[in-house]
Amino acid sequence: MSNPDRHPTEVVCAEDTSQGSAAAPPVVLPYREVPLGGPRAMPVRRSLPQRERSLIGAWCFVDHYGPDDVSQTGGMVVPGHPHTGLQTVSWLFSGEVEHRDTTGVHAVVRPGELNIMTAGSGIAHSEYSTPGTTVLHGAQLWVALPEADRFTAPGFEHYAPPVSEVDGARVLVFLGSLFGQSSPVRMFSDLVGAEVTLAAGTSLTFEVDPAHEHGLLCDTGLITVGDVTAKPGEIAFHATGPERITVEAGLDEPARLLVLGGAPFGEQIVMWWNFIGRSHDEVVGFREDWQRERASREQGSYAVAEPGSRFGTFPEAWDHTLPAPGLPNLRLRSRG
């Protein structure tokens, strides 16, 4: 999914040690609403990055959306757009999304099935909710690639994790190892990702790697972790240190959540629009490459990529792509 901000700010993301003590209690990371697009703009709830925390492990971007009546909002309408230096993790609870990218992949994202796209040195993709979708509900997540792998070749992988029961909870592990389950999907950082559903009034205690940070993204109902309660779209964040985490569902309805964890990233990144780089000038270069390549396609054939193209061959089905927003007026002041 593209970052739909019309005036995105550059964000320097680095390891945040303010919550790094082993004794630090969990905290709630709130969200802000961002219109995604469509005739009347489908809203998404963005809880990462934010001022208080920019990364959870290598997870650097969390958008939560729906349940959305696509007859009212138009659903997901995201024409071709670029990415660099990251992986996109698409996870749906209802509805379907059609994906096309410049490596030639044409796939459908379905509920309970992981679709992960590696941008690496550069990729472009489009995402549209399918004609048969009436209610769209899911999460779009980004993972920052570490320095050693951020220019890896672009690619796409699909995985349908098995459903298992853990102490009465319904669990699907789509990345890493958790709850005694492991995903075969190759990652470039030590990460975990899982969907958990709890019956109303029940709780689940699970073992975690104490060297990992963890964010529990509430999807439905209410979840309580320690002394904090998160509502849909909010993240209950746990710093490194605990060997076990207990999450409780509210008394009135079931709760569903995503467990997102990983080792502290330990690197500084610059994130602007859909690009992740390491400096202001590098991100400017990614933007220039995208603007040049999309302009050349519009002047000629969308299916032809120039030699040395960063973003690859545009699918023939694309009749237009998203232009990059204007750059900020000021250069980024590095920190960290």
C-alpha positions, 0 to 999 in steps of 0.5 A: 500500500502507498503512503497516501499523505499528500505532504509526507514528512521525512522521518528519521527512524532509529532505535528508541531507548526511552522504553528500553528498560527491562522493567518498563511497563507496556504503553499504548501507541495511538493512531492517527487517521489518514485517507487512503483514496477512492471516491470518498476516501477509505480511512486508515488508522496509522499507529507507526511510525510516530513521535514516541516510537518509530520502530518495533524491531524492523517493523516501521509502518503499521496501517489498520483499516476497516471493516470498510463498506466499499460501496460507500468509500470505493475500497482500496484504489491504489495505482502503481507506486514505488518502494525501496529498502523495505518489505510490504506485509499484507494481511487481510481479515475480510475482502480481497485485494488484487496485486500487480507488480513490476516483477511480473507477479499478479496475485490476490491477497485473501484473508488469513494468507500472507503476501509479502513483497520485497522492494529491495533496490526498487519495485512498483506495485498496484493494489485494488480491492476486487469487484466481489469485495463488499467489506474490506478489513486488514492491515498493511505493514512495512519492514525496514531492510537492514543495510546488508540487504536493502539493495537485494533483488525485488520479489514476492512470496505467498504463505497460507499459515495453518490455523492452530489452537493455543490454550483456547485461542485461535492462532496463525503464525505468518512470520518467524516462530511463536506459539510453537509454530514456525513460518517458512517465509524468508526474512532479513531480520529476526521478526515474528508476526501472528494473528491471535483471536481470543474469546470474550473475557479470556486471556492468553500468556505466551513465551517471547524472546526477551531480546525482542520488542513487541507490539500487539495491534488491536483489530477488534474488541479490546485488549489489555496488556499489563495496566494498559488497554488498546482499542482497534487500531492502537498498539500495546507496546512492550519493550525488551525484557519480558519472557512472557506476555499476557493479553486479555480480551474485554468482557463484552466481545471477542478480541483479535490482534496481531503480534508484531515483534523483533530484535531492535533494529539498531540502524538509522533509516530515513523514510519519506513517502514510499521510500526507505533510505539512509540519507536525505540525498538518497531518498531524493535520488529514489524520487527522481528515478521514479518520476523519470521512469513513470514519465518515460512510460506515459510518453511511450509504452507502459510495458517497456522498461529502460535499461538500468530501470530501478523500478522494472517493467510496468504491467500492461494493465496499468494505465496510470501511476501515482506521481511522487509528492513534492519534497519538503522545503528543508533538508533533514537534520540527522539525529541518533 
